[in-house]
Amino acid sequence: MHERDVEHISVSEIREYFSCPLRWWYRYRLGLWTDKTAAFFALGTSVHAGLAGWYAPLHGGKLTGDVGMAYRQYDKTFAEESAKVDWANEKNADPIDQNTLGRTMLEAAIYEGDDWNGKHIEHTMFADIVHSKLGKLPIKLKAGVDLLLDTNDVVEHKTASKKWEEGREHGDIQATAYTIAVRQNYDHNPTVTFNIISKNAKGPVIDRRVTTRDQGAIDRLYTQARVVLNAMESGIVYPNPTAFAHATCEYKEACNRWESHPQQLPQTEQGIKKLLPMVRISDNLRDRLK
């Protein structure tokens, strides 16, 4: 089965590769995606949507004081995302409690207050990945920021099941990607604020961590991206059955049968759906199967 052509790489793709190269290969190289999601990811996506409605530069709720706009965005997104969750297999969550928790987290983030003035929300940028000694990678970096401020600094919203450990913000690869993208697109060395909304027995906790990145951090991202490119070029892919996600992974059945790469997979859409019933066949893959 032919692997798809790529023009850019993202932090999500890099993280996926280091979590499980085989899962990365199914998703990013073959285009075998799934609509399945977990309860807390559905919550996180919905809170992000609510905050996007709040901070929108031209018609956001923050401009008019219309908190209802953020809630409407949240409710619409939660309805869509919760439909993708297999609630029967969610041991510690149900849709009603999860919806209530998400609304409470959104409310806490809004009423925490801030002086942020949005320039763009859900803003995607492309940039070169340039090492201080090794030069430029032959592929672009794709970085999508939650909130780009009028100062060209970045805010990244994070929902978390518990409080972040001390100093985590200084090692997060996303901040490095945002720094690369803003430097090249706006000629500005940004601060990155992680707007962390975490669960707590007494109610949501808002923790805002500010960080910056230097060339050393960019060199490290370059190295990680280079490893992923090496896998694309060499075709060396392997599974990681010890990964946290393996137990509920949509590719588990194929992974358990895995022997070598390139792996023999069904060459028809019907055959793939029979082996991997949870996956969604992308239009690109469907064209390649014809």
C-alpha positions as CSV (number, residue, x, y, z in Angstrom):
1,M,0.0,0.0,0.0
2,H,1.5,3.3,-1.1
3,E,2.3,5.8,1.7
4,R,1.0,9.3,1.3
5,D,3.1,12.3,0.3
6,V,3.7,14.8,3.0
7,E,4.7,18.5,2.9
8,H,4.9,19.3,6.6
9,I,5.2,17.8,10.1
10,S,3.5,18.7,13.3
11,V,4.1,18.3,17.0
12,S,1.2,15.9,17.2
13,E,2.9,13.7,14.5
14,I,6.2,13.8,16.3
15,R,4.6,12.8,19.6
16,E,2.6,10.0,17.9
17,Y,5.8,8.6,16.4
18,F,7.6,8.5,19.8
19,S,4.6,7.0,21.5
20,C,4.2,4.2,18.9
21,P,5.8,4.2,15.5
22,L,3.3,1.7,14.1
23,R,0.3,3.7,15.2
24,W,2.0,6.8,13.6
25,W,2.5,4.8,10.4
26,Y,-1.2,3.8,10.2
27,R,-2.4,7.3,10.9
28,Y,0.0,9.7,9.3
29,R,1.6,7.5,6.5
30,L,-1.4,5.5,5.4
31,G,-4.3,7.8,6.4
32,L,-6.2,5.2,8.5
33,W,-7.8,7.6,10.9
34,T,-10.6,7.0,13.4
35,D,-13.5,9.1,14.7
36,K,-13.2,7.4,18.1
37,T,-12.2,9.5,21.1
38,A,-12.0,9.2,24.8
39,A,-14.2,11.0,27.3
40,F,-11.5,13.5,28.6
41,F,-10.4,14.3,25.1
42,A,-14.0,15.1,24.2
43,L,-14.1,17.4,27.2
44,G,-10.8,19.1,26.3
45,T,-11.9,19.7,22.7
46,S,-15.1,21.2,23.9
47,V,-13.5,23.5,26.5
48,H,-11.1,24.7,23.7
49,A,-14.1,25.5,21.5
50,G,-15.7,27.5,24.3
51,L,-12.5,29.5,24.9
52,A,-12.2,30.1,21.1
53,G,-15.7,31.6,21.3
54,W,-14.7,33.7,24.2
55,Y,-11.4,35.1,22.8
56,A,-12.4,35.5,19.1
57,P,-10.9,38.8,18.1
58,L,-13.8,40.2,16.1
59,H,-16.9,38.7,17.7
60,G,-15.8,36.9,20.8
61,G,-17.7,36.9,24.1
62,K,-14.9,38.8,25.8
63,L,-15.5,41.8,23.6
64,T,-19.2,42.0,24.5
65,G,-19.3,40.3,27.8
66,D,-21.5,37.5,26.3
67,V,-20.4,34.5,28.3
68,G,-23.3,32.6,26.7
69,M,-21.4,32.6,23.4
70,A,-18.6,30.5,25.0
71,Y,-21.2,28.1,26.5
72,R,-23.0,27.8,23.2
73,Q,-19.7,26.9,21.5
74,Y,-18.9,24.4,24.2
75,D,-22.4,22.8,24.1
76,K,-22.3,22.4,20.3
77,T,-18.8,20.8,20.4
78,F,-19.5,18.5,23.3
79,A,-22.6,17.1,21.6
80,E,-20.5,16.3,18.5
81,E,-17.5,14.9,20.4
82,S,-19.4,12.9,23.0
83,A,-21.1,11.0,20.2
84,K,-17.7,9.6,19.3
85,V,-17.0,8.2,22.8
86,D,-17.7,4.6,23.7
87,W,-19.2,5.5,27.1
88,A,-19.7,1.8,28.0
89,N,-16.0,1.4,28.2
90,E,-15.4,4.6,30.2
91,K,-15.0,3.3,33.7
92,N,-14.7,6.7,35.5
93,A,-16.9,8.9,33.3
94,D,-20.4,9.4,32.0
95,P,-21.7,12.0,29.6
96,I,-23.7,14.0,32.1
97,D,-20.9,14.3,34.7
98,Q,-18.3,14.9,32.0
99,N,-20.4,17.7,30.5
100,T,-20.9,19.3,33.8
101,L,-17.2,19.1,34.6
102,G,-16.3,20.6,31.2
103,R,-18.7,23.6,31.7
104,T,-17.3,24.2,35.2
105,M,-13.7,24.2,33.8
106,L,-14.7,26.6,31.0
107,E,-16.4,28.9,33.5
108,A,-13.3,28.9,35.8
109,A,-11.0,29.8,32.9
110,I,-13.2,32.7,31.8
111,Y,-13.7,34.2,35.3
112,E,-10.0,33.9,36.2
113,G,-9.6,37.0,34.1
114,D,-6.7,38.2,32.0
115,D,-5.5,41.1,29.9
116,W,-5.2,39.0,26.7
117,N,-6.3,40.7,23.4
118,G,-6.7,38.1,20.7
119,K,-5.3,38.7,17.2
120,H,-6.0,35.2,15.9
121,I,-7.6,32.0,17.3
122,E,-6.9,28.5,16.1
123,H,-4.2,30.0,13.9
124,T,-2.1,27.8,11.7
125,M,1.4,28.7,10.6
126,F,4.2,27.0,8.6
127,A,7.9,27.5,9.1
128,D,11.3,25.9,8.4
129,I,13.0,23.8,11.1
130,V,16.6,25.1,11.2
131,H,19.4,23.6,13.3
132,S,22.2,25.9,14.5
133,K,24.8,23.7,12.8
134,L,23.0,21.1,10.6
135,G,20.9,23.5,8.5
136,K,17.3,23.2,7.5
137,L,15.1,20.1,7.3
138,P,13.5,19.3,3.9
139,I,10.0,19.6,5.4
140,K,8.0,22.4,6.9
141,L,6.8,22.6,10.5
142,K,3.0,23.0,10.9
143,A,2.0,24.8,14.1
144,G,-1.5,25.7,15.1
145,V,-1.8,28.1,18.1
146,D,-5.0,28.3,20.3
147,L,-4.6,32.1,20.7
148,L,-2.2,34.5,19.1
149,L,-2.2,37.8,21.0
150,D,-1.9,41.3,19.5
151,T,1.6,41.3,20.9
152,N,2.4,38.2,18.8
153,D,2.8,36.2,21.9
154,V,1.0,32.8,22.3
155,V,-1.5,31.3,24.7
156,E,-2.1,27.6,24.7
157,H,-5.1,26.2,26.5
158,K,-4.6,22.9,28.3
159,T,-7.2,20.8,30.1
160,A,-5.6,18.4,32.5
161,S,-6.7,15.6,34.9
162,K,-4.3,16.9,37.5
163,K,-2.0,19.8,38.2
164,W,1.1,20.0,36.0
165,E,4.4,19.1,37.7
166,E,6.8,22.0,38.4
167,G,8.8,23.1,35.4
168,R,6.9,21.0,32.8
169,E,6.2,24.1,30.7
170,H,9.9,24.6,30.0
171,G,10.2,21.2,28.3
172,D,7.0,21.1,26.3
173,I,7.7,20.7,22.6
174,Q,4.6,22.7,21.6
175,A,6.1,25.9,22.9
176,T,9.2,25.3,20.8
177,A,7.1,24.8,17.7
178,Y,5.2,28.0,18.4
179,T,8.5,29.9,18.9
180,I,9.8,28.7,15.5
181,A,6.5,29.6,13.8
182,V,6.1,33.1,15.3
183,R,9.7,34.0,14.8
184,Q,9.5,33.3,11.1
185,N,6.0,34.6,10.4
186,Y,6.0,37.7,12.6
187,D,9.6,38.4,13.3
188,H,9.0,38.2,17.1
189,N,10.5,36.0,19.8
190,P,7.3,35.1,21.7
191,T,6.5,34.2,25.2
192,V,4.2,31.1,25.4
193,T,1.6,31.0,28.2
194,F,0.1,27.6,29.0
195,N,-3.4,28.3,30.3
196,I,-3.8,25.0,32.3
197,I,-7.3,24.1,33.6
198,S,-7.0,21.1,35.8
199,K,-9.4,19.0,37.8
200,N,-9.5,19.2,41.6
201,A,-11.8,17.8,44.3
202,K,-12.7,21.4,45.3
203,G,-13.2,22.6,41.8
204,P,-11.1,23.5,38.7
205,V,-7.7,25.0,39.2
206,I,-6.3,27.6,36.8
207,D,-2.5,27.6,36.5
208,R,-0.8,29.9,34.0
209,R,2.8,29.1,33.2
210,V,4.9,31.4,31.0
211,T,7.9,30.1,29.1
212,T,10.3,31.0,26.3
213,R,12.6,29.0,24.0
214,D,16.2,29.4,22.8
215,Q,18.0,27.9,19.9
216,G,19.0,24.8,21.9
217,A,15.3,23.9,22.3
218,I,14.9,24.4,18.5
219,D,17.9,22.1,17.8
220,R,16.3,19.4,20.0
221,L,13.0,19.7,18.0
222,Y,15.0,19.4,14.8
223,T,16.6,16.2,16.1
224,Q,13.2,14.7,17.0
225,A,11.7,15.7,13.6
226,R,14.7,14.2,11.9
227,V,14.1,10.8,13.5
228,V,10.6,10.8,12.1
229,L,11.8,11.7,8.7
230,N,14.4,8.9,8.9
231,A,11.5,6.5,9.5
232,M,9.7,7.9,6.4
233,E,12.8,7.5,4.3
234,S,14.0,4.2,5.5
235,G,10.6,2.5,6.1
236,I,11.7,1.1,9.5
237,V,8.6,1.0,11.6
238,Y,7.8,-1.1,14.7
239,P,5.0,-1.5,17.2
240,N,5.0,-0.5,20.8
241,P,2.6,-2.9,22.5
242,T,3.7,-1.6,25.9
243,A,2.3,1.9,25.1
244,F,-0.4,3.2,27.4
245,A,-2.8,3.5,24.5
246,H,-2.4,-0.1,23.3
247,A,-5.2,-1.6,25.4
248,T,-7.8,0.5,23.7
249,C,-6.0,1.3,20.4
250,E,-8.1,1.1,17.3
251,Y,-5.2,-0.6,15.5
252,K,-4.7,-3.3,18.2
253,E,-5.9,-6.2,16.1
254,A,-3.5,-5.4,13.3
255,C,-0.7,-4.6,15.8
256,N,-1.1,-8.0,17.4
257,R,-0.6,-9.7,14.1
258,W,2.3,-7.5,13.1
259,E,5.4,-9.3,11.8
260,S,7.4,-6.8,9.7
261,H,7.3,-3.6,7.8
262,P,6.0,-3.2,5.1
263,Q,3.1,-5.0,6.7
264,Q,0.7,-6.9,4.5
265,L,-2.7,-5.2,4.8
266,P,-5.9,-5.8,2.9
267,Q,-5.9,-4.0,-0.4
268,T,-9.6,-3.2,-0.4
269,E,-11.7,-0.8,1.7
270,Q,-13.9,-3.7,2.8
271,G,-10.9,-5.7,3.9
272,I,-9.5,-2.9,5.9
273,K,-12.8,-2.2,7.6
274,K,-13.2,-5.9,8.5
275,L,-9.7,-5.9,10.1
276,L,-9.9,-2.5,11.7
277,P,-13.6,-1.7,12.2
278,M,-13.0,1.5,14.1
279,V,-11.0,3.3,11.4
280,R,-12.3,5.9,9.0
281,I,-10.9,5.6,5.4
282,S,-9.6,8.9,4.3
283,D,-10.5,10.2,0.8
284,N,-6.8,10.1,0.0
285,L,-6.5,6.4,1.0
286,R,-9.7,5.5,-0.8
287,D,-8.3,6.9,-4.0
288,R,-5.1,4.9,-3.6
289,L,-7.1,1.7,-3.0
290,K,-9.0,2.0,-6.3
